[in-house]
Every structure is written in C-alpha cells, then in structure tokens.
Amino acid sequence: MSKLITLTILLLVLAFVLVFGANRLASTQGIPAATIQTTLTNIGVDSEVRTQKTNRQGSSDYAKNISELNTSPTRDQSWSDETAIELDSMLKQGRLISAIQFIDTVYQQATADDLERFKSIVFIHGLRLRSEEKLDSSIQLFGEYAKRFDDTDAWIHLGNVAAAAKQWEVTVKAYLKSSINEHDPLAYQDSLRALVGAASQLRSELEKQGDQLGILDLYKRLYEHHPNFARFQLELAQSYLRLKDLVNAKPLLQSLRFDPEFGSIAEQKFNLILEREKEQLSPAPIENDSNSDIVIPLVRAGNSFLLDLQINSQDERLLLDTGASITSLSRSLIDQYNLPATGQSIRLNTANGTRISPLFTVQEMRIGPLRLRNLLVAEITLSKNSIVQGLAGTDLLNQISTQHDYIIDNQKSALIFKQK
C-alpha cells in the first residue's frame, strides 16, 4: 500500500513539473499559452476543472468583453467613463454649444448605451439650468441637442422651457417637431394638445402686432404637417377669411362642414362666403357678352407685365406680380384716394427684407368690366424711379377666380378671364 501511495505522489509531482515547465517554456520561448493548454487538455490533465474554473471566475468579464467587441472594438469601458466626465465638465462650465459638438464628434464611436448616457447628462444640466431660472441657457442647450440629433424628448423639453419663458415661436416649433416624430397614439395626442395651446399664444401675439400674414403662415405650417387635424384646418380657413381670400378659405370650410366638433362653425362661415361672393364680385355694365372671354391687355415691361385698372373710378397702372400674396399700393396713392386704414397690418417680404405693413381698404377696383368691392391692400415703399404706383397680387386674381378662371397669355400679352 505504501508503495502505491508513493507512486501516486510521484505522478502528481511529475504532472506539476510538466505544467510548470510548459508555462515557463511558453513565456520564455514565445509559444502561446493557449497552445500549451490545448496540449495538456489533449492528454487529459485537469482539463475539466480548468474549464469550470475559468467559466466561474471570468464569465461576467467575458460577456462584457464580447459586448465591447460587438459594439465598439476600438475601446474599453474607460473610454465611455472618460467621455462622460469630459461632457459633464463642459456643461458645468457653461460651454453648451461645445458640449453638443463634442457629442457629435464621438457619435460614431459610441454605443447605444453610451449615447443614452450622454443624453441623460445633457438633460440633467438642461433641467438644472431651468430650475436656476436660466431659461435662455436651458433653451439653448435643449435646442442645440434637439436640432443636432432630432430627438423627440429634447424637442419636448425645449417646448416646455420655451413655454415657461413665453417664447411662443420656439415653443410652437418644438411641439410641432415632437408631434411629427411621435408614434405612440397617447403621446401624439398630448403633443397636439400642447401644440394647440402654444399656437393660440403665438396667434395672440401676432394679433397684437396686427400681423395677419404671420398668423396665416403659422396655420399653414401646422396644417401642412397635420392635415387631418380639424382645428388647424379651421384656423387656416379663418386666417384666409381675415385677408378676404375666399378662394383658399372656401374648400377648407367646405370639407370641414361635416366634422362633429367644428362642422357647425364651418357651415356658417361657408354660407357667409357664398353670400360675400355675390356681393364682392359683380360685373359692371359691359359691352361683352357675359359668356364670352374677358381679355385684359397687359403692357410688357422687360420680363414683367403692367396692368391697367381703376381705383375708385380713377385710372392707375400696377405691376402684375403673381408672387405677391396681397395687392400693395404706394403711400402717395393711399393718401391720394384717402383710403381708410383697417387698423390691421401684415408682414411683407420685400427685396429690402421683412417689414410690417398697415392694411387699407379700396372701396372699388375695376379690371376691365370686372368690379371688386372692399379690397384689402397693403402699403408698400417703391423706388423713386418706379413707373408704377403699386403691385397687383394674386389675392386680386383669386377673388375674381371665384366666378372666372384666368390665364396669363405671354404671347398675346393679355390677362384672360373665362366664365366658369
């Protein structure tokens, strides 16, 4: 028995020497340790214990390393930590724009978890700035992040902070973006409710400024992105009505008449349009047969056309400008005819930039045999050398087109109205 025990001990000592010697050999001769381990496994030396031991001690590190390899093979966890620390430091120093640019530069290296981590850091600082009443800085931070990454949560935060600061233009833009990006039905409805409230606040501001075109632009934008939302459709129709644009208001109200919430309002306004069309556009005594085409000669001026018409029974010549949304007259012409001011104003985009222009009413305007009553016109500043006293815009043509279709014949230099 003692001999057997002695022999077993010698075998164990020999196995230890082989393992120790092999590893020493690997470390000194450059042989991969894995190769040595494979050799030992093949001869059955302690292979099962080694495998289990490796799995127990290294399983979590192994999973983490595999995750790193699958997502970002060029870095380890320390990169994420260092990046987060640097980002946090930049935000604490108030370097808000630089912080967002910094995220952009590391975007390709970052994993999805990294990006969520960076986003949380940004949001924490954005909310901190809001709590400290640094609303402009908070708006700047959320705004830059939202624009750079088109992040729905950032748009919502931006809208909330901008609303607290009563910056309604920013609020509307932010809530509009969040409603466009939102896919959850309940969250989408919440975004729309917030958007309706913000738009109402912005409309009130624009009304105080008398900026009717600004209100029109607002609801054009909202309706464009939410064409099935009845409230925006109604507001857009009413914006057209304020500018006496019956052509664009009419189809919006017509399709809205059967809406369960706004149908009765739409029906009432639609009927008013029908009545106003009869009053506003009536043919004066003319020589033409009412069923024949009405041809209005145009005067060519370079690449443009000039239109002869009458304002309160006096002959005038205006530039026909199909790019202008409203007919505009010079101050001298407004004073000459003593046109009454409406107390409203609109925003005009001119060659010299955007300006707020007051609105006036022309009691009667004739184009050939066609007569328009109570036409809204804006004041416009023209150059001293201008050969015209104003611009004839598409609003004028649209009001006529309630009963006539029109074309501009370039070859004949004529404005032609065809009876509908």
NORDA-V65788 format. One record per pair of residues at least 24 apart in sequence whose C-alpha atoms are under 7 Angstrom apart, sorted by the first residue. I is the first residue (numbers start at 1). J is the second residue. Records with the same first field share a line. If there is no record, write none. Layout:
# NORDA-V65788
I: J + J
This chain:
# NORDA-V65788
71: 111
72: 109 + 111
80: 114
84: 118
88: 121
91: 125
96: 141
97: 144
100: 144 + 145
130: 161
135: 161 + 165
152: 178 + 181
168: 198 + 201 + 202
169: 202
171: 198
172: 198 + 199
210: 344 + 345 + 346
211: 345 + 346 + 347
212: 345 + 346
213: 346 + 347
214: 346 + 347
215: 239
216: 240
245: 395 + 399
246: 273 + 399
247: 398 + 399 + 402
280: 372 + 373
281: 371 + 372 + 373 + 400
282: 370 + 371
283: 369 + 370 + 371
284: 369 + 370 + 371
286: 369
291: 419
293: 416 + 417 + 418 + 419
294: 416 + 417 + 418
295: 414 + 415 + 416 + 417
296: 368 + 414 + 415 + 416
297: 413 + 414 + 415
298: 413 + 414 + 415
299: 413
300: 413
309: 366 + 367 + 368
310: 365 + 366 + 367
311: 364 + 365 + 366
312: 363 + 364 + 365
317: 388 + 389
318: 388 + 389 + 390 + 391 + 392
319: 388 + 390 + 391 + 392
320: 391 + 392 + 393
321: 391 + 392 + 393
322: 393 + 394
324: 393 + 394
325: 393 + 394 + 395
326: 377 + 393 + 394 + 395
327: 377 + 378 + 391 + 392 + 393 + 395 + 396
328: 377 + 378 + 379 + 380 + 390 + 391 + 392
329: 377 + 378 + 379 + 380 + 389 + 390 + 391
330: 379 + 380 + 381 + 382 + 389 + 390
331: 379 + 380
333: 389
